[in-house]
Amino acid sequence: MTVLLVTGTSTDVGKTVVTAALAATYRASGISVAVCKPAQTGVLPGEPGDVAEIARLTGVGDLHEYARYPDPLAPNVAARRSGLPELVLDDVVASIHSIDADVVLVEGAGGLLVRFGDFTLVDLAQRLDAPVLLVCSAGLGTLNHSELTTSALAVAGVHCAGLVIGSWPAEPDLAARTNVDELPAVTGVPLLGRVPEGAGAWTRADFTTAAGSWFEASLPGAAPGTRPPTTKLGR
């Protein structure tokens, strides 16, 4: 089993849509995939959360959510406000290890150092000995945010598998166009792909057909020597 953790430079950079695109790409290659969202915040019981959105876009049914808190806050803060228990690192690690799939995608909450309880995604990656994929934005400010995040991973001894731009504009400005080259240059981490803006609103058929074309290199856990088609997105 390969575990890949998905984090972002901040909130609202496209982690859920990127996670869905990864799931669709693995699945299209004949790789069994499961998706785990340890903590969902800002969603009431019975309401669809991020894993439901991934299911809608991809048809993946092996979905796992361990805690849900109503306030749209960091999971540990949301837990305290709601009077619900915080997640425990040992429990989350054991639950992920129990999943039966070739690839398990674990979507974080907010940015890298957001706390689930007394732990962050860095602690989870260390315990799972798993790489982290970083979702970043396309435009101005992303170089600083991305380098800060990849530097924190490097200090912790956690491998960053690559960067993915979570919302690539239909008409990229100068900053976005130059950042395609600058992001890997300043972080030392490859840019694996770019997901087009608005892809989260696509139908499942359109999303799953196109998803593999958004990645430019082999993904962790893919069969050796295989890679999705080269992206056709403009620079």
C-alpha positions in Angstrom: 0.0 0.0 0.0 1.2 3.5 -0.9 0.0 6.4 1.3 0.2 9.9 -0.2 -0.7 12.9 2.0 -2.2 15.9 0.2 -1.7 19.4 1.8 -1.8 22.9 0.7 0.0 26.2 1.1 -3.2 27.5 2.7 -6.9 26.9 2.7 -8.9 27.2 -0.6 -6.1 26.3 -2.9 -7.8 23.3 -4.4 -6.8 20.3 -2.2 -10.1 18.5 -2.6 -10.2 18.8 -6.4 -6.5 17.8 -6.7 -7.2 14.8 -4.5 -10.1 13.9 -6.7 -7.9 14.3 -9.8 -5.3 12.0 -8.3 -7.9 9.4 -7.4 -9.3 9.5 -10.9 -5.9 9.1 -12.4 -4.9 6.2 -10.3 -8.2 4.5 -10.8 -8.0 4.9 -14.6 -4.6 3.1 -14.4 -6.2 0.1 -12.7 -4.9 1.0 -9.3 -7.3 0.6 -6.4 -7.6 3.8 -4.5 -9.1 5.0 -1.2 -9.5 8.5 0.1 -9.2 9.6 3.7 -10.2 12.9 5.2 -9.2 12.6 8.9 -11.1 15.8 9.9 -13.9 17.6 8.1 -14.7 21.1 9.5 -17.4 23.6 8.6 -20.0 20.8 7.7 -22.9 19.6 9.8 -23.8 16.0 10.4 -25.6 14.6 7.3 -24.3 17.3 5.0 -21.9 16.4 2.1 -18.3 17.1 2.9 -15.1 16.8 0.9 -15.1 13.0 0.5 -18.6 13.3 -0.9 -17.4 15.8 -3.4 -14.5 13.4 -4.4 -17.1 10.6 -4.8 -19.2 12.8 -7.0 -16.3 13.7 -9.3 -14.7 10.3 -9.5 -17.0 7.5 -8.5 -14.5 6.3 -5.9 -16.4 4.6 -3.1 -13.7 3.7 -0.6 -14.0 6.8 1.5 -13.0 7.5 5.1 -13.7 10.4 7.5 -12.8 10.1 11.1 -14.1 13.4 12.7 -16.5 16.1 11.8 -16.9 19.5 13.4 -19.5 22.2 12.5 -17.3 25.3 12.8 -15.1 26.2 9.8 -12.0 26.4 11.9 -8.8 24.4 12.4 -9.8 20.9 13.6 -8.4 21.2 17.1 -10.1 24.6 17.7 -13.4 23.4 16.1 -13.3 20.3 18.3 -12.9 22.3 21.5 -15.7 24.8 20.5 -18.1 21.9 19.7 -17.2 19.9 22.8 -16.3 16.9 20.6 -13.1 14.9 21.0 -10.0 15.9 19.1 -8.4 13.3 16.9 -5.6 11.2 18.3 -2.5 10.5 16.2 -2.2 6.8 17.1 -5.9 6.2 16.2 -5.5 8.0 12.8 -2.4 6.0 12.0 -4.0 2.7 12.9 -7.1 3.5 10.9 -5.2 4.4 7.8 -3.0 1.3 8.1 -6.3 -0.8 8.1 -7.4 0.5 4.7 -7.2 -2.1 2.0 -6.2 -0.3 -1.2 -3.2 0.0 -3.5 -3.0 3.8 -2.9 -4.5 5.7 0.0 -4.9 9.5 -0.5 -5.1 11.4 2.8 -6.3 15.0 2.4 -5.3 17.4 5.1 -7.1 20.5 6.5 -5.9 23.9 5.5 -2.2 24.2 5.4 0.6 21.9 6.5 0.9 22.9 10.2 -2.9 23.2 10.9 -3.5 21.0 14.0 -5.9 18.1 14.1 -5.5 17.7 17.8 -2.0 17.5 19.3 -0.5 16.8 15.9 -0.2 18.2 12.4 0.1 16.6 9.0 3.8 16.6 9.4 3.5 14.3 12.4 1.1 12.0 10.5 3.6 11.9 7.5 6.4 11.0 9.9 4.5 8.2 11.5 3.2 6.8 8.2 6.6 7.3 6.6 4.7 8.7 3.7 5.4 11.5 1.2 3.4 14.7 1.0 2.1 16.3 -2.2 1.7 20.1 -2.0 -1.1 21.9 -3.7 -0.3 25.6 -4.4 -1.9 28.5 -6.1 -0.8 29.8 -9.5 -0.3 33.5 -9.0 1.5 36.2 -7.0 2.6 35.1 -3.5 2.8 31.4 -4.3 6.6 31.3 -4.4 6.9 32.4 -0.8 4.1 30.2 0.4 5.4 27.1 -1.4 9.0 27.6 -0.4 7.9 28.0 3.3 5.9 24.8 3.2 8.5 22.7 1.4 11.2 24.0 3.7 9.1 22.9 6.7 8.8 19.5 5.2 12.5 19.3 4.6 13.4 20.3 8.1 11.0 17.5 9.4 12.6 15.0 7.1 9.4 14.4 5.2 9.7 13.9 1.4 7.7 16.2 -0.8 6.5 14.2 -3.8 5.8 17.3 -5.9 3.8 20.4 -6.4 0.4 20.7 -8.1 -1.2 24.0 -9.0 -4.8 23.6 -7.8 -6.5 26.1 -10.0 -4.7 27.0 -13.3 -6.3 30.1 -14.9 -7.9 29.9 -18.4 -5.9 33.1 -19.1 -2.8 33.0 -16.9 -1.2 36.3 -16.0 2.5 37.1 -16.1 3.0 35.8 -12.5 1.3 32.5 -13.2 3.2 32.0 -16.4 6.6 32.6 -14.8 5.7 30.6 -11.7 5.5 27.4 -13.8 9.3 27.6 -14.0 10.0 29.4 -10.7 8.1 27.1 -8.4 10.4 24.1 -8.9 13.4 26.4 -9.0 12.8 27.9 -5.6 11.5 24.8 -3.8 13.7 22.1 -5.4 10.5 20.1 -5.9 9.1 19.1 -9.3 5.8 20.6 -10.5 3.7 17.5 -11.2 0.7 19.2 -12.8 -1.9 21.9 -13.0 -5.6 21.5 -12.6 -7.7 23.9 -14.6 -9.8 26.4 -12.7 -13.4 25.4 -12.3 -12.7 21.7 -12.8 -14.6 20.9 -9.5 -17.8 21.9 -11.3 -17.4 19.5 -14.1 -19.4 16.4 -14.6 -17.9 13.1 -13.5 -17.5 11.9 -17.1 -15.6 15.0 -18.1 -13.6 15.1 -15.0 -12.4 11.5 -15.0 -11.7 11.6 -18.7 -9.4 14.7 -18.4 -7.8 14.2 -15.0 -4.8 12.2 -16.1 -3.8 14.9 -18.6 -3.3 17.4 -15.8 -0.3 15.6 -14.5 3.1 15.9 -16.2 5.0 13.1 -14.4 4.6 9.8 -12.8 2.7 9.8 -9.5 3.8 8.0 -6.3 2.6 4.4 -6.3 2.1 4.2 -10.1 3.5 1.3 -11.9 7.2 1.8 -12.9 7.6 3.4 -16.3 4.1 4.6 -16.5 2.9 8.2 -16.5 -0.2 10.1 -17.4 -0.3 12.0 -20.7 1.5 15.3 -20.9 -0.7 18.2 -20.0 -2.1 20.3 -22.8 -2.5 23.4 -20.6 -1.0 26.5 -21.9 1.7 28.4 -20.2 
